[in-house]
């Protein structure tokens, strides 16, 4: 897509970029909406997204980081055309979520975020994640970084409970201890099947959470997170099936390497228009 890197910003064409579609489609939680503008936080970095005519401007001290973060070098027009050609019934979902881009997030932050997201609502997830940042992350000047693994090793189960994590507090404490002994970057060398096996060993990570982590934290397109919304989609377009293991398998077999893209368009459209 068309974009231009400047000293303190990235200027992006609005043709394939819409911050609402990107940030409100369920793939990230550390963002805030200020009137018409969005502010997004990733690791120790921040960007504000503002509309300027036909373009969006990503205002940040780290423009190169956010070019990668927003996956600006991927041709989403080509992806959508391929999906529409092979699966015409996706037309409405593709049109509705036309500005979606799948973010390339930090694996550690993604794992923690989606453990917290399990059986939870977005406002509460955001509240917990920002509380973790503000209580245990490094102050960056106007905002707080997401804590490192070493910083989070100091957080106890009771601390997580005090932040509102509920029963997930135990999972978080155990998961951080497990992750402190793992080189997450080495997981990039695993096949998707191998990565799935390793992620399921982490406390608090079930199949749906593992799929989200693989899609949003490891950029694996051959996964298909299945939740209530996707189950409804499946019953609408495929068959009356409620076994999510079967649904997941069938959808991956259908969409293959484009599974993650199809999932985001279908999930976002179904949830927003339900």
JOMONOR-V208340 format. One record per residue. N is the residue number from 1. PHI is phi in whole degrees, -180 to 180 (none if undefined). Layout:
BEGIN
[[N;PHI] [N;PHI]]
END
This chain:
BEGIN
[[1;none] [2;-82] [3;-154] [4;-135] [5;-89] [6;-118] [7;-57] [8;-126] [9;-166] [10;-124] [11;-95] [12;-124] [13;-67] [14;-79] [15;-59] [16;-128] [17;-144] [18;-138] [19;-60] [20;-63] [21;-61] [22;-70] [23;-88] [24;-107] [25;-98] [26;93] [27;-97] [28;-149] [29;-126] [30;-88] [31;-147] [32;-134] [33;-109] [34;-118] [35;57] [36;-93] [37;-99] [38;-119] [39;-121] [40;-120] [41;-120] [42;-144] [43;53] [44;-105] [45;-120] [46;-142] [47;-144] [48;-109] [49;-111] [50;-126] [51;-89] [52;-138] [53;65] [54;-87] [55;-115] [56;-109] [57;-116] [58;-95] [59;-88] [60;-164] [61;-82] [62;-128] [63;-60] [64;-64] [65;-60] [66;-80] [67;-61] [68;-71] [69;-57] [70;-88] [71;56] [72;-73] [73;-90] [74;-92] [75;-86] [76;-77] [77;-61] [78;-64] [79;-62] [80;-66] [81;-64] [82;-65] [83;-63] [84;-67] [85;-64] [86;-85] [87;-136] [88;-57] [89;-69] [90;-84] [91;-52] [92;-64] [93;-66] [94;-66] [95;-68] [96;-66] [97;-102] [98;-58] [99;-94] [100;-69] [101;-136] [102;-81] [103;-70] [104;-103] [105;-98] [106;-66] [107;-58] [108;-64] [109;-62] [110;-66] [111;-61] [112;-61] [113;-60] [114;-84] [115;-65] [116;-66] [117;-72] [118;-60] [119;52] [120;-137] [121;-107] [122;-61] [123;-60] [124;-71] [125;-59] [126;-62] [127;-61] [128;-67] [129;-66] [130;-70] [131;-67] [132;-62] [133;-60] [134;-71] [135;-92] [136;-131] [137;-89] [138;-77] [139;-74] [140;-104] [141;98] [142;94] [143;-160] [144;-119] [145;-72] [146;-71] [147;-61] [148;-75] [149;-58] [150;-62] [151;-67] [152;-77] [153;-63] [154;-83] [155;-87] [156;-94] [157;-57] [158;-65] [159;-60] [160;-63] [161;-62] [162;-63] [163;-88] [164;99] [165;-75] [166;61] [167;-64] [168;-74] [169;-56] [170;-63] [171;-60] [172;-64] [173;-61] [174;-67] [175;-62] [176;-63] [177;-62] [178;-62] [179;-68] [180;-67] [181;-104] [182;-119] [183;-92] [184;-62] [185;-64] [186;-68] [187;-67] [188;-64] [189;-86] [190;-85] [191;-69] [192;-60] [193;-63] [194;-68] [195;-62] [196;-59] [197;-60] [198;-67] [199;-67] [200;-68] [201;-80] [202;-81] [203;-57] [204;89] [205;-106] [206;-100] [207;-64] [208;-64] [209;-65] [210;-61] [211;-64] [212;-64] [213;-63] [214;-65] [215;-74] [216;-95] [217;-108] [218;-127] [219;56] [220;-96] [221;-83] [222;-96] [223;-131] [224;-145] [225;-58] [226;-117] [227;-133] [228;-58] [229;-67] [230;-70] [231;-61] [232;-65] [233;-59] [234;-62] [235;-67] [236;-77] [237;-99] [238;-120] [239;-153] [240;-81] [241;-128] [242;-124] [243;-83] [244;-70] [245;-65] [246;-67] [247;-60] [248;-57] [249;-61] [250;-66] [251;-70] [252;-65] [253;-64] [254;-77] [255;-96] [256;52] [257;-67] [258;-98] [259;-57] [260;-62] [261;-65] [262;-59] [263;-60] [264;-65] [265;-64] [266;-69] [267;-61] [268;-63] [269;-65] [270;-66] [271;-67] [272;-74] [273;-106] [274;-67]]
END
